[in-house]
Amino acid sequence: MLNMHKTIRQGKIEDHAQVVALENTCFPREQAADADSLKMRLERFVPYFFVMEQDGQLIGMINGMSTNEKDLVDEMYENDRLHDPQGKHVMIFGVDTLPSFRHQGIARELMARFLETARSENKESVVLTCLKALIPFYEQFGFENEGISHSEHGNVIWYQMRYVFHA
């Protein structure tokens, strides 16, 4: 019988092929990050790229970047120009869980690690965009809905959510 032990760790460039496969499984083509963008994120957006693996297989991931920009803009997905390791805000680009592993707390564990990392680095807030149907999911973590985002990524309506760290 397999160990079935799940671990969360920092994403690394060697994960690239599995990261791309996971992204393409979890998002429609128009919304999924492409292979080059995911490679850039693995290389540049440390420490905000976490993966969860079970017995060598990636089953979930969360990734984003640190910036001084207060709101998430589409340019951030493809361009590291706005990345600032000392920035006051952290953007989440994606929370992915393999469909066969959903509803097992994987996204919750990844989000907890992500938020704890941001808290430990004294960030002011964490921002993400999501589809309307996912607003309640992110509210359970303490994110607040700020309304319709300016994002046009994937030609859908996104809602900006913000988690604010209080002193």
C-alpha positions in Angstrom: 0.0 0.0 0.0 1.2 3.5 -0.8 2.3 5.8 1.9 -0.2 8.5 1.0 1.9 11.1 2.8 1.2 14.6 1.7 3.9 17.3 2.0 3.9 21.0 1.2 7.2 22.4 -0.1 8.6 25.2 -2.1 8.2 24.8 -5.8 11.4 24.3 -7.8 12.3 24.3 -11.5 12.4 20.5 -11.6 8.6 20.6 -10.9 7.9 22.5 -14.1 6.4 19.7 -16.2 4.1 18.6 -13.4 3.2 22.3 -12.6 2.2 22.9 -16.3 0.1 19.7 -16.3 -1.6 20.6 -13.1 -2.4 24.1 -14.3 -3.8 22.8 -17.6 -6.0 20.3 -15.7 -7.4 22.9 -13.3 -8.0 25.8 -15.6 -9.6 26.3 -19.0 -7.0 27.0 -21.8 -7.9 30.8 -21.9 -7.4 31.1 -18.1 -4.4 28.8 -17.6 -0.9 30.2 -17.3 1.3 29.1 -20.1 4.5 27.0 -19.6 6.8 30.1 -19.9 4.9 32.0 -17.3 4.9 29.1 -14.9 8.7 28.7 -15.4 9.3 32.4 -14.7 7.2 32.1 -11.5 9.1 29.0 -10.3 12.4 30.8 -10.9 11.5 34.3 -9.7 8.6 34.4 -7.3 10.2 32.6 -4.3 9.0 32.2 -1.6 5.4 32.4 -3.0 5.2 29.2 -5.0 4.2 26.2 -3.0 3.3 22.7 -4.2 1.7 19.8 -2.4 2.9 16.4 -3.4 1.9 12.9 -2.5 4.3 10.1 -3.3 6.1 12.2 -5.9 3.0 13.4 -7.6 2.0 17.1 -7.5 -1.6 17.2 -6.3 -1.9 20.9 -5.6 -0.2 24.3 -5.8 -0.5 27.9 -5.0 1.6 30.7 -6.5 1.9 34.4 -6.6 4.3 37.3 -6.1 5.3 40.1 -3.8 4.7 43.7 -5.1 4.1 47.3 -4.0 1.1 47.4 -6.2 -2.1 47.4 -4.2 -4.3 45.7 -6.8 -3.8 42.7 -9.0 -3.3 43.6 -12.7 -3.1 41.3 -15.6 0.4 42.3 -16.5 1.6 40.5 -13.3 0.7 37.1 -14.7 3.3 37.2 -17.5 5.8 39.9 -16.5 8.0 40.0 -13.4 8.6 43.7 -13.8 6.2 44.5 -10.9 7.7 41.8 -8.6 9.4 43.3 -5.6 10.5 40.9 -2.8 10.2 43.8 -0.3 6.8 44.8 -1.6 4.0 45.3 0.9 1.4 43.2 -0.9 1.3 39.6 -2.2 -0.8 38.6 -5.2 -2.1 35.0 -5.6 -2.2 33.9 -9.2 -3.6 30.5 -8.8 -4.8 27.8 -6.4 -4.8 24.5 -8.1 -5.9 21.1 -6.9 -6.1 17.9 -9.0 -9.8 17.2 -9.4 -9.5 13.7 -7.9 -8.0 15.3 -4.7 -10.6 18.1 -4.3 -12.6 18.5 -1.1 -9.8 17.0 1.0 -8.5 20.2 2.5 -5.5 20.6 0.1 -6.4 24.2 -0.9 -6.9 25.1 2.8 -3.5 23.8 3.7 -1.8 25.5 0.8 -3.6 28.8 1.6 -2.6 28.5 5.3 1.1 28.1 4.3 0.9 31.0 1.8 -0.8 33.4 4.3 1.6 32.4 7.1 4.6 33.1 4.8 3.1 36.6 3.9 2.5 37.2 7.6 6.0 36.2 8.6 7.4 38.7 6.0 5.2 41.5 7.5 3.1 42.0 4.4 0.1 44.3 4.6 -2.3 42.2 2.5 -2.8 39.3 0.1 -4.9 39.8 -3.0 -6.4 37.4 -5.5 -9.1 37.4 -8.1 -11.7 34.7 -8.5 -14.9 33.8 -10.2 -18.2 34.8 -8.5 -18.9 31.2 -7.5 -15.7 31.0 -5.5 -16.2 34.2 -3.4 -17.6 32.2 -0.4 -14.7 29.7 -0.6 -12.2 32.5 -0.2 -14.3 34.4 2.4 -13.9 31.4 4.7 -10.1 32.2 4.9 -10.8 35.8 5.8 -10.6 37.4 2.3 -13.0 40.3 1.7 -14.7 40.8 -1.6 -13.8 44.2 -3.1 -16.0 43.9 -6.1 -15.4 43.4 -9.8 -11.7 43.4 -10.7 -10.2 45.4 -13.6 -8.7 42.0 -14.8 -9.8 40.8 -18.2 -7.7 37.6 -18.0 -9.4 34.8 -19.9 -12.3 37.1 -20.9 -14.3 36.4 -17.8 -15.5 38.5 -14.9 -13.2 38.4 -11.9 -13.8 39.6 -8.4 -10.9 41.0 -6.4 -10.5 39.6 -2.9 -8.2 40.9 -0.2 -6.9 39.4 3.1 -5.6 42.2 5.4 -3.1 41.4 8.2 -4.0 43.3 11.3 -1.4 44.3 13.9 
